[in-house]
Amino acid sequence: MQELQYRDAAIQDLPVIVDIYNSTIASRMVTADVEPVTVESRVAWFEKHTPGARPLWIIEDGSNSVVGWAGFQSFYGRSAYNATVEISIYLAPAQRGKGLGRQVLQHCIKVSPAYGVKTLLGFIFAHNQPSLKLFYSEGFKDWGTLPNVAILDGVERTLKILGKRVG
């Protein structure tokens, strides 16, 4: 198993975060964005992450090369939901399929109580079988299905909401 390090993202990391995110768009499996996003368009999103409550991590390998990023985002934006977060995990193209996603998800589960998180949510397209398999293998369950809520290249896609109690 590869040794990974997690550090809080800095604004200077936003270009690599955006590059990794944009690398997933063409697959139509990971995000509902259909066009690449810009660094400028993601600044407000970046600023909603705070190291003590809604972390955004840069993930590096043993040689300090960026392999991906992960973060917690507030769910639904109301204070009663403060202990619930949506988890995002994105790996650089060359790092996919190596088991790193499992390591990152396990890390997120392990550290979530330190951030006051009791519930983790994953929003995953129903046709994204690799991500569904990963989350199910770590104990996430189906908590909701939103049938045909996204249209990607003229094809209606279903969104699954997977959840796990961690605290």
BADOTI-639121 format. One record per residue (C-alpha): residue in three letters; x negated, y, z; residue number from 1. Coordinates in nm, 4 decimals, m for minus. Example, Ala and Ser with C-alpha at 12.3 -4.5 7.8 and 13.67 -1.06 7.14 Angstrom:
residues 2
{pt "ala", {m1.2300, m0.4500, 0.7800}, 1}
{pt "ser", {m1.3670, m0.1060, 0.7140}, 2}
end
This chain:
residues 167
{pt "met", {0.0000, 0.0000, 0.0000}, 1}
{pt "gln", {m0.1350, 0.3394, m0.1029}, 2}
{pt "glu", {m0.2001, 0.5900, 0.1744}, 3}
{pt "leu", {0.0168, 0.8970, 0.1286}, 4}
{pt "gln", {m0.0032, 1.2341, 0.2999}, 5}
{pt "tyr", {0.2846, 1.4767, 0.3425}, 6}
{pt "arg", {0.2326, 1.8477, 0.3774}, 7}
{pt "asp", {0.4776, 2.1354, 0.3850}, 8}
{pt "ala", {0.5125, 2.2845, 0.0388}, 9}
{pt "ala", {0.3919, 2.6398, m0.0158}, 10}
{pt "ile", {0.5255, 2.8770, m0.2793}, 11}
{pt "gln", {0.2067, 2.8091, m0.4788}, 12}
{pt "asp", {0.3295, 2.4475, m0.5126}, 13}
{pt "leu", {0.6484, 2.5505, m0.6892}, 14}
{pt "pro", {0.5056, 2.5089, m1.0436}, 15}
{pt "val", {0.4103, 2.1449, m0.9784}, 16}
{pt "ile", {0.7451, 2.0806, m0.8068}, 17}
{pt "val", {0.9247, 2.2191, m1.1125}, 18}
{pt "asp", {0.7041, 2.0213, m1.3536}, 19}
{pt "ile", {0.7807, 1.6955, m1.1740}, 20}
{pt "tyr", {1.1514, 1.7781, m1.1577}, 21}
{pt "asn", {1.1632, 1.8720, m1.5257}, 22}
{pt "ser", {0.9934, 1.5436, m1.6180}, 23}
{pt "thr", {1.3093, 1.3604, m1.5046}, 24}
{pt "ile", {1.5619, 1.5565, m1.7100}, 25}
{pt "ala", {1.5196, 1.3748, m2.0423}, 26}
{pt "ser", {1.6049, 1.0356, m1.8892}, 27}
{pt "arg", {1.9564, 1.1556, m1.7978}, 28}
{pt "met", {1.9314, 0.9279, m1.4933}, 29}
{pt "val", {1.8151, 1.1498, m1.2098}, 30}
{pt "thr", {1.9563, 1.5009, m1.2372}, 31}
{pt "ala", {2.2595, 1.6717, m1.3858}, 32}
{pt "asp", {2.0390, 1.9435, m1.5318}, 33}
{pt "val", {2.0213, 1.9001, m1.9075}, 34}
{pt "glu", {1.7621, 2.1710, m1.9801}, 35}
{pt "pro", {1.4307, 2.2326, m1.8028}, 36}
{pt "val", {1.4452, 2.4711, m1.5094}, 37}
{pt "thr", {1.2004, 2.7562, m1.4571}, 38}
{pt "val", {0.9855, 2.8312, m1.1579}, 39}
{pt "glu", {1.1674, 3.1640, m1.1205}, 40}
{pt "ser", {1.5066, 2.9906, m1.1128}, 41}
{pt "arg", {1.3931, 2.7681, m0.8245}, 42}
{pt "val", {1.2568, 3.0352, m0.5888}, 43}
{pt "ala", {1.5858, 3.0780, m0.3974}, 44}
{pt "trp", {1.6177, 2.6987, m0.3673}, 45}
{pt "phe", {1.2589, 2.6799, m0.2381}, 46}
{pt "glu", {1.3243, 2.9510, 0.0198}, 47}
{pt "lys", {1.6168, 2.7531, 0.1671}, 48}
{pt "his", {1.3651, 2.4943, 0.2861}, 49}
{pt "thr", {1.2069, 2.5518, 0.6252}, 50}
{pt "pro", {0.9336, 2.3359, 0.7750}, 51}
{pt "gly", {1.1148, 2.2930, 1.1072}, 52}
{pt "ala", {1.4638, 2.2077, 0.9845}, 53}
{pt "arg", {1.4873, 2.1541, 0.6069}, 54}
{pt "pro", {1.1384, 2.0458, 0.5045}, 55}
{pt "leu", {1.0068, 2.0318, 0.1519}, 56}
{pt "trp", {0.6963, 1.8163, 0.1299}, 57}
{pt "ile", {0.4253, 1.7810, m0.1262}, 58}
{pt "ile", {0.3134, 1.4192, m0.1324}, 59}
{pt "glu", {m0.0522, 1.3521, m0.2034}, 60}
{pt "asp", {m0.2594, 1.0389, m0.2415}, 61}
{pt "gly", {m0.5913, 0.9688, m0.0689}, 62}
{pt "ser", {m0.7782, 1.1925, m0.3148}, 63}
{pt "asn", {m0.5404, 1.4858, m0.2548}, 64}
{pt "ser", {m0.3747, 1.4485, m0.5948}, 65}
{pt "val", {m0.0052, 1.5338, m0.5996}, 66}
{pt "val", {0.2052, 1.2236, m0.6580}, 67}
{pt "gly", {0.5439, 1.3845, m0.5952}, 68}
{pt "trp", {0.7643, 1.5808, m0.3626}, 69}
{pt "ala", {1.0516, 1.5178, m0.1250}, 70}
{pt "gly", {1.2824, 1.7292, 0.0804}, 71}
{pt "phe", {1.5928, 1.7672, 0.2899}, 72}
{pt "gln", {1.8729, 1.9998, 0.1831}, 73}
{pt "ser", {2.1683, 2.1123, 0.3867}, 74}
{pt "phe", {2.4939, 1.9346, 0.3135}, 75}
{pt "tyr", {2.7970, 2.1476, 0.2397}, 76}
{pt "gly", {2.6559, 2.4607, 0.4028}, 77}
{pt "arg", {2.8685, 2.4727, 0.7169}, 78}
{pt "ser", {2.7226, 2.4525, 1.0663}, 79}
{pt "ala", {2.9245, 2.1468, 1.1720}, 80}
{pt "tyr", {2.7233, 1.9531, 0.9111}, 81}
{pt "asn", {2.3797, 2.0655, 1.0368}, 82}
{pt "ala", {2.2800, 1.7110, 1.1339}, 83}
{pt "thr", {2.3505, 1.5832, 0.7816}, 84}
{pt "val", {2.1112, 1.6342, 0.4903}, 85}
{pt "glu", {2.0793, 1.5342, 0.1299}, 86}
{pt "ile", {1.7463, 1.3727, 0.0572}, 87}
{pt "ser", {1.5563, 1.4353, m0.2662}, 88}
{pt "ile", {1.2576, 1.2327, m0.3831}, 89}
{pt "tyr", {1.0778, 1.3028, m0.7098}, 90}
{pt "leu", {0.7594, 1.1314, m0.8250}, 91}
{pt "ala", {0.5221, 1.2383, m1.1006}, 92}
{pt "pro", {0.5684, 1.0308, m1.4175}, 93}
{pt "ala", {0.2436, 0.8358, m1.3745}, 94}
{pt "gln", {0.3390, 0.7443, m1.0154}, 95}
{pt "arg", {0.6785, 0.5856, m1.0832}, 96}
{pt "gly", {0.7294, 0.2125, m1.0549}, 97}
{pt "lys", {0.4452, 0.1612, m0.8070}, 98}
{pt "gly", {0.6503, 0.1309, m0.4876}, 99}
{pt "leu", {0.5774, 0.4862, m0.3781}, 100}
{pt "gly", {0.9464, 0.5756, m0.3750}, 101}
{pt "arg", {1.0009, 0.3135, m0.1044}, 102}
{pt "gln", {0.7151, 0.4537, 0.1038}, 103}
{pt "val", {0.8503, 0.8061, 0.0713}, 104}
{pt "leu", {1.2072, 0.7034, 0.1560}, 105}
{pt "gln", {1.0839, 0.5091, 0.4608}, 106}
{pt "his", {0.8864, 0.8151, 0.5716}, 107}
{pt "cys", {1.1940, 1.0373, 0.5352}, 108}
{pt "ile", {1.4052, 0.7957, 0.7386}, 109}
{pt "lys", {1.1396, 0.7702, 1.0095}, 110}
{pt "val", {1.0855, 1.1445, 1.0568}, 111}
{pt "ser", {1.4444, 1.2633, 1.0099}, 112}
{pt "pro", {1.5372, 1.2582, 1.3830}, 113}
{pt "ala", {1.2513, 1.5025, 1.4511}, 114}
{pt "tyr", {1.4377, 1.7508, 1.2299}, 115}
{pt "gly", {1.7677, 1.7060, 1.4104}, 116}
{pt "val", {1.9004, 1.4841, 1.1316}, 117}
{pt "lys", {2.1484, 1.2104, 1.2168}, 118}
{pt "thr", {2.2765, 1.1335, 0.8679}, 119}
{pt "leu", {2.0922, 1.1041, 0.5371}, 120}
{pt "leu", {2.2788, 1.1246, 0.2078}, 121}
{pt "gly", {2.1653, 1.0335, m0.1405}, 122}
{pt "phe", {2.3535, 1.1577, m0.4460}, 123}
{pt "ile", {2.2695, 0.9089, m0.7222}, 124}
{pt "phe", {2.4185, 0.8488, m1.0642}, 125}
{pt "ala", {2.5857, 0.5074, m1.0853}, 126}
{pt "his", {2.3776, 0.4196, m1.3922}, 127}
{pt "asn", {2.0499, 0.4887, m1.2047}, 128}
{pt "gln", {2.0060, 0.1308, m1.0933}, 129}
{pt "pro", {1.6420, 0.1654, m0.9770}, 130}
{pt "ser", {1.7305, 0.4433, m0.7307}, 131}
{pt "leu", {2.0456, 0.2675, m0.6115}, 132}
{pt "lys", {1.8471, m0.0521, m0.5528}, 133}
{pt "leu", {1.5843, 0.1407, m0.3565}, 134}
{pt "phe", {1.8345, 0.3158, m0.1302}, 135}
{pt "tyr", {2.0396, m0.0014, m0.0725}, 136}
{pt "ser", {1.7205, m0.1874, 0.0220}, 137}
{pt "glu", {1.6577, 0.0687, 0.2978}, 138}
{pt "gly", {2.0037, 0.0281, 0.4487}, 139}
{pt "phe", {2.2007, 0.2990, 0.2705}, 140}
{pt "lys", {2.5665, 0.2149, 0.2048}, 141}
{pt "asp", {2.8238, 0.3378, m0.0453}, 142}
{pt "trp", {3.0099, 0.6252, 0.1147}, 143}
{pt "gly", {3.1740, 0.7679, m0.1917}, 144}
{pt "thr", {3.2177, 0.7465, m0.5651}, 145}
{pt "leu", {3.2997, 1.0430, m0.7843}, 146}
{pt "pro", {3.4043, 0.8866, m1.1149}, 147}
{pt "asn", {3.3027, 1.0563, m1.4388}, 148}
{pt "val", {3.2197, 1.3924, m1.2784}, 149}
{pt "ala", {2.9173, 1.4687, m1.4971}, 150}
{pt "ile", {2.8852, 1.4807, m1.8733}, 151}
{pt "leu", {2.5365, 1.4073, m2.0047}, 152}
{pt "asp", {2.4971, 1.4197, m2.3816}, 153}
{pt "gly", {2.8685, 1.3638, m2.4247}, 154}
{pt "val", {2.8788, 1.0637, m2.1897}, 155}
{pt "glu", {3.0779, 1.0858, m1.8673}, 156}
{pt "arg", {2.8739, 0.9732, m1.5677}, 157}
{pt "thr", {2.9766, 0.8642, m1.2187}, 158}
{pt "leu", {2.8056, 0.9942, m0.9062}, 159}
{pt "lys", {2.7576, 0.7698, m0.6019}, 160}
{pt "ile", {2.7138, 0.9092, m0.2540}, 161}
{pt "leu", {2.5033, 0.6792, m0.0387}, 162}
{pt "gly", {2.4688, 0.7361, 0.3338}, 163}
{pt "lys", {2.2694, 0.6128, 0.6295}, 164}
{pt "arg", {2.2956, 0.7038, 0.9976}, 165}
{pt "val", {1.9488, 0.7582, 1.1426}, 166}
{pt "gly", {2.0172, 0.9124, 1.4809}, 167}
end
